[in-house]
Amino acid sequence: MRRFSLFMFVVAFVLLTGAMARDRFDLWIAQTDLPALVVPTGTQVLDRDGKLLRAYTVADGRWRLHLSLDEVDPAYIAALLAYEDKRFRDHGGVDPRSLARAAWQALTNGRVVSGGSTLTMQVARLLESSGTGALDGKLRQIRVALALERRLTKDQILELYLNLAPFGGNVEGVRAAALAYLGKEPRRLTPSEAALLVAIPQSPERRRPDRHPDAAQAARNRVIDRQLRDGLIDSDQAAAARSERVPTERRPFPALAPHMADRARADQPGLSTHHLTLDIDLQMALEQLARDTLKGQGERLQIAMVVADHRTAEILASVGSAAFEADQRQGFVDMTQALRSPGSTLKPIVYALAFDQGLAHPETLIEDRPVNFDGYQPKNFDKIYHGTLLLRDALQMSLNTPVVQLTDAIGPTRLLLALDQSGVHYAIPGTGKPGLAVALGGLGVTLQDMVQLYAMLARGGVALPLHWRMDGTSAEGQRVLSAASAWQVGDILAGLQPPAGSPENRLAYKTGTSYGHRDAWAIGFDGRYVVGIWMGRPDGTPVPGAFGADLAAPVLFQAFARLSPQLTPQPPAPPETLLASNSELPQPLQHFRPRTAAFDDALGGPSFDFPPPGAEVELLNGALLIRLSGGTAPFTLMADGAPLILGLTARETLVNGLGRGFTDLTVIDAEGRSAKVSLRLR
């Protein structure tokens, strides 16, 4: 009985001592001061489908990109666990069998043969950047590993490894390694690729494939052998994996849309992932087009492009420069955001406003002649005047004096209001007071805003702000123009002759050249897309001989070719659109008369006393009698837009050289006032 009692005492003492030790051990683990469990990863910018456009390093310059467990090939995970930690799912952070095996191998071989560390212990080491050999370091790893297992799930520990594993140099994490060495995301890996990514972290500097390809290949093959032995792959797959070439260079990380990516990060600096509306394939194609376009164009010429879907107001591609580098082209400057003179690209808006206000129609006649507005005397680019012509032709020919007359009629403030309603930001030089010169590019706008303005035209007169974030919500549209006037302008622009070598596809487009040849523009749209091209020098110096029609227009058509093999058709004319020839128009729309015409007449503008309007007149020996009143001599007499007599001082004269049929006669006095009669000659 005494022996039994003594036995029971010893058992109780051992159990109590073991329990106390276990309690102290548990307390020791529970009191572990864990390192930060949130791993800093580099900012990433993704396209509309989640593909990586651009990546950034973390603060210390390391490439470490976030990777979750469901974003990596399961075959890699299987190979990793089979090679590094077969009992990962079963142990509590430390595998006694592995440690005992490692200790025995070290004792019998006199050196370390295998580490015995579990994946959890490796994560503990990586979290604290601790060494692997010192005893105190190993004990610390064991303690942290045991604490991690109590704090995190197995999958969370595995994700930490995926993001922290070293791969040589400043590359950390499986995703960064896959991009750097394989040029791909780790979502789909071959057995050879998976084995390589398993092998490198064991000795990352000695197995870097870009520096030590032979060592990397040997280590990879050992992992392949283990995969074969464990039944993860068959012999044929193993043979194919061994024959696969090990990469021998490190690839650059994606850096597409660098200006837009920088803008996104500056806009929301606390966001780790930016999901943009850009399309990666289109972005790549246009960046290549930008580089190709500037070949042989000098060292200072620059280019910028913006492509948007005008139906959704999403920006699909944005090229701020041909190369994101500090070259003579100032490639770091985002020229899609730079204020530049738009040249003639604002003219379609002026015409649309004139149509909208009932001042004119595409088939309205207007005088292309010298004009004087209180000392402002705009001239056509080539200093040639074309007399009487249709507004449709005046816009297609991009004449200056007709559009200034229209701007004077609608008022430059009305043009700026249309820009405001379209969400276009602009800067007016000098005093900031708008004058008639704004119609010819006398203000500063950005390429992106000009694309937004043309998207309003393409959308039937309704403005929507362009956006470039997938989570961005577009504001409610605002009507700027009637659907009819927007369609009329689009129809006129679609009738422009395309550049030489470009397809005859009725792309609605307009070119522009700013004063001094500083900016060359081309902006166009079809039934879905709107594209803007700017070319020039970022420092604003002239580009001799540069014209939008010659430089930018061919690039515009090439950009559309990369969007789609065929244009999306323009919509049909809205039901309310007046489709008529000049003779079928209401009388006030047949010939443009500015709002001040009645006042000009009252102030003594010229008029025809003979022949009267609408008359049928018989020529006398082939000559027509002209009798004028009012106005200030000398006069310019024109027939169907062509000069007949210049510097006429007499108020009555015979005019020769007129043919039989319908004729429009125009007289212009020294003050720029005019009168016109339409008649039939017999």
Secondary structure as the mmCIF struct_conf table of DSSP 4:
data_model
#
loop_
_struct_conf.conf_type_id
_struct_conf.id
_struct_conf.beg_label_comp_id
_struct_conf.beg_label_asym_id
_struct_conf.beg_label_seq_id
_struct_conf.end_label_comp_id
_struct_conf.end_label_asym_id
_struct_conf.end_label_seq_id
HELX_RH_AL_P HELX_RH_AL_P1 ARG A 2 ALA A 30
TURN_TY1_P TURN_TY1_P1 GLN A 31 GLN A 31
HELX_LH_PP_P HELX_LH_PP_P1 LEU A 34 ALA A 36
BEND BEND1 VAL A 38 VAL A 38
STRN STRN1 GLN A 44 LEU A 46
TURN_TY1_P TURN_TY1_P2 ARG A 48 ASP A 49
BEND BEND2 GLY A 50 GLY A 50
STRN STRN2 LEU A 52 ALA A 55
TURN_TY1_P TURN_TY1_P3 ALA A 59 ASP A 60
BEND BEND3 GLY A 61 GLY A 61
STRN STRN3 TRP A 63 ARG A 64
HELX_RH_3T_P HELX_RH_3T_P1 LEU A 69 GLU A 71
BEND BEND4 VAL A 72 VAL A 72
HELX_RH_AL_P HELX_RH_AL_P2 PRO A 74 GLU A 84
TURN_TY1_P TURN_TY1_P4 LYS A 86 ASP A 90
BEND BEND5 HIS A 91 GLY A 93
HELX_RH_AL_P HELX_RH_AL_P3 PRO A 96 ASN A 109
BEND BEND6 GLY A 110 ARG A 111
HELX_RH_AL_P HELX_RH_AL_P4 LEU A 119 GLU A 128
TURN_TY1_P TURN_TY1_P5 SER A 129 SER A 129
BEND BEND7 THR A 132 ALA A 134
HELX_RH_AL_P HELX_RH_AL_P5 LEU A 135 ARG A 151
BEND BEND8 LEU A 152 LEU A 152
HELX_RH_AL_P HELX_RH_AL_P6 LYS A 154 LEU A 164
STRN STRN4 PRO A 166 PRO A 166
BEND BEND9 GLY A 168 GLY A 168
TURN_TY1_P TURN_TY1_P6 GLY A 169 ASN A 170
STRN STRN5 VAL A 171 GLU A 172
BEND BEND10 GLY A 173 GLY A 173
HELX_RH_AL_P HELX_RH_AL_P7 VAL A 174 ALA A 177
HELX_RH_PI_P HELX_RH_PI_P1 ALA A 178 LEU A 182
BEND BEND11 GLY A 183 LYS A 184
TURN_TY1_P TURN_TY1_P7 PRO A 186 ARG A 187
BEND BEND12 ARG A 188 ARG A 188
HELX_RH_AL_P HELX_RH_AL_P8 PRO A 191 ALA A 199
HELX_RH_3T_P HELX_RH_3T_P2 ILE A 200 GLN A 202
BEND BEND13 SER A 203 SER A 203
TURN_TY1_P TURN_TY1_P8 PRO A 204 ARG A 207
TURN_TY1_P TURN_TY1_P9 PRO A 209 ARG A 211
HELX_RH_AL_P HELX_RH_AL_P9 PRO A 213 ARG A 229
TURN_TY1_P TURN_TY1_P10 ASP A 230 GLY A 231
BEND BEND14 LEU A 232 ILE A 233
HELX_RH_AL_P HELX_RH_AL_P10 SER A 235 SER A 243
BEND BEND15 GLU A 244 GLU A 244
HELX_LH_PP_P HELX_LH_PP_P2 ARG A 245 PRO A 247
BEND BEND16 GLU A 249 GLU A 249
HELX_LH_PP_P HELX_LH_PP_P3 ARG A 250 PRO A 254
STRN STRN6 ALA A 255 ALA A 255
BEND BEND17 ALA A 257 ALA A 257
HELX_RH_AL_P HELX_RH_AL_P11 PRO A 258 ASP A 267
BEND BEND18 GLN A 268 GLN A 268
TURN_TY1_P TURN_TY1_P11 PRO A 269 GLY A 270
BEND BEND19 SER A 272 SER A 272
STRN STRN7 THR A 273 HIS A 275
STRN STRN8 LEU A 276 LEU A 276
BEND BEND20 THR A 277 THR A 277
HELX_RH_AL_P HELX_RH_AL_P12 ILE A 280 LEU A 294
TURN_TY1_P TURN_TY1_P12 LYS A 295 GLY A 296
BEND BEND21 GLN A 297 GLN A 297
BEND BEND22 GLU A 299 ARG A 300
STRN STRN9 GLN A 302 ASP A 309
TURN_TY1_P TURN_TY1_P13 HIS A 310 ALA A 313
STRN STRN10 GLU A 314 VAL A 319
BEND BEND23 ALA A 322 ASP A 327
TURN_TY1_P TURN_TY1_P14 GLN A 328 ARG A 329
TURN_TY1_P TURN_TY1_P15 GLY A 331 PHE A 332
BEND BEND24 VAL A 333 VAL A 333
TURN_TY1_P TURN_TY1_P16 MET A 335 THR A 336
BEND BEND25 GLN A 337 ALA A 338
STRN STRN11 ARG A 340 ARG A 340
HELX_RH_3T_P HELX_RH_3T_P3 GLY A 343 LEU A 346
HELX_RH_AL_P HELX_RH_AL_P13 LYS A 347 ASP A 356
TURN_TY1_P TURN_TY1_P17 GLN A 357 GLY A 358
BEND BEND26 LEU A 359 LEU A 359
TURN_TY1_P TURN_TY1_P18 PRO A 362 GLU A 363
STRN STRN12 LEU A 365 ASP A 368
BEND BEND27 ARG A 369 ARG A 369
STRN STRN13 PHE A 373 PHE A 373
TURN_TY1_P TURN_TY1_P19 ASP A 374 GLY A 375
STRN STRN14 TYR A 376 TYR A 376
TURN_TY1_P TURN_TY1_P20 PHE A 381 ASP A 382
BEND BEND28 LYS A 383 LYS A 383
STRN STRN15 GLY A 387 LEU A 390
HELX_RH_AL_P HELX_RH_AL_P14 LEU A 391 GLN A 396
TURN_TY1_P TURN_TY1_P21 MET A 397 SER A 398
HELX_RH_AL_P HELX_RH_AL_P15 ASN A 400 ILE A 410
HELX_RH_AL_P HELX_RH_AL_P16 PRO A 412 GLN A 421
TURN_TY1_P TURN_TY1_P22 SER A 422 GLY A 423
STRN STRN16 ALA A 427 ALA A 427
BEND BEND29 PRO A 429 PRO A 429
TURN_TY1_P TURN_TY1_P23 GLY A 430 THR A 431
HELX_RH_3T_P HELX_RH_3T_P4 LEU A 436 LEU A 440
TURN_TY1_P TURN_TY1_P24 GLY A 441 GLY A 441
BEND BEND30 LEU A 443 LEU A 443
STRN STRN17 GLY A 444 VAL A 445
HELX_RH_AL_P HELX_RH_AL_P17 LEU A 447 ALA A 458
TURN_TY1_P TURN_TY1_P25 ARG A 459 GLY A 460
BEND BEND31 GLY A 461 GLY A 461
STRN STRN18 VAL A 462 ALA A 463
STRN STRN19 HIS A 467 HIS A 467
STRN STRN20 ARG A 469 ARG A 469
TURN_TY1_P TURN_TY1_P26 MET A 470 ASP A 471
HELX_LH_PP_P HELX_LH_PP_P4 SER A 474 GLY A 477
STRN STRN21 GLN A 478 ARG A 479
BEND BEND32 LEU A 481 LEU A 481
HELX_RH_AL_P HELX_RH_AL_P18 ALA A 483 ALA A 494
TURN_TY1_P TURN_TY1_P27 GLY A 495 GLY A 495
BEND BEND33 LEU A 496 LEU A 496
HELX_LH_PP_P HELX_LH_PP_P5 GLN A 497 PRO A 499
TURN_TY1_P TURN_TY1_P28 ALA A 500 GLY A 501
BEND BEND34 SER A 502 SER A 502
STRN STRN22 ALA A 508 THR A 513
HELX_RH_3T_P HELX_RH_3T_P5 TYR A 515 HIS A 517
STRN STRN23 ASP A 519 PHE A 525
BEND BEND35 GLY A 527 ARG A 528
STRN STRN24 TYR A 529 GLY A 536
TURN_TY1_P TURN_TY1_P29 PRO A 538 ASP A 539
TURN_TY1_P TURN_TY1_P30 PRO A 544 GLY A 545
HELX_RH_PI_P HELX_RH_PI_P2 GLY A 548 ALA A 552
HELX_RH_AL_P HELX_RH_AL_P19 ALA A 553 LEU A 563
BEND BEND36 PRO A 565 GLN A 566
HELX_LH_PP_P HELX_LH_PP_P6 LEU A 567 PRO A 574
TURN_TY1_P TURN_TY1_P31 PRO A 575 GLU A 576
HELX_RH_3T_P HELX_RH_3T_P6 ASN A 582 GLU A 584
BEND BEND37 LEU A 585 LEU A 585
HELX_RH_AL_P HELX_RH_AL_P20 GLN A 587 GLN A 590
STRN STRN25 HIS A 591 HIS A 591
TURN_TY1_P TURN_TY1_P32 ARG A 595 THR A 596
HELX_RH_AL_P HELX_RH_AL_P21 ALA A 597 ALA A 602
TURN_TY1_P TURN_TY1_P33 LEU A 603 GLY A 604
STRN STRN26 SER A 607 PHE A 610
BEND BEND38 PRO A 611 PRO A 611
HELX_LH_PP_P HELX_LH_PP_P7 PRO A 612 PRO A 612
TURN_TY1_P TURN_TY1_P34 PRO A 613 GLY A 614
STRN STRN27 GLU A 616 VAL A 617
STRN STRN28 LEU A 620 LEU A 620
TURN_TY1_P TURN_TY1_P35 ASN A 621 GLY A 622
STRN STRN29 ALA A 623 ALA A 623
STRN STRN30 LEU A 624 SER A 629
BEND BEND39 GLY A 630 GLY A 631
BEND BEND40 ALA A 633 PRO A 634
STRN STRN31 PHE A 635 ALA A 639
TURN_TY1_P TURN_TY1_P36 ASP A 640 GLY A 641
STRN STRN32 ALA A 642 LEU A 648
BEND BEND41 ARG A 651 ARG A 651
STRN STRN33 GLU A 652 VAL A 655
HELX_LH_PP_P HELX_LH_PP_P8 LEU A 658 GLY A 659
BEND BEND42 ARG A 660 ARG A 660
STRN STRN34 GLY A 661 ILE A 668
TURN_TY1_P TURN_TY1_P37 ALA A 670 GLU A 671
BEND BEND43 GLY A 672 GLY A 672
STRN STRN35 SER A 674 LEU A 681
#
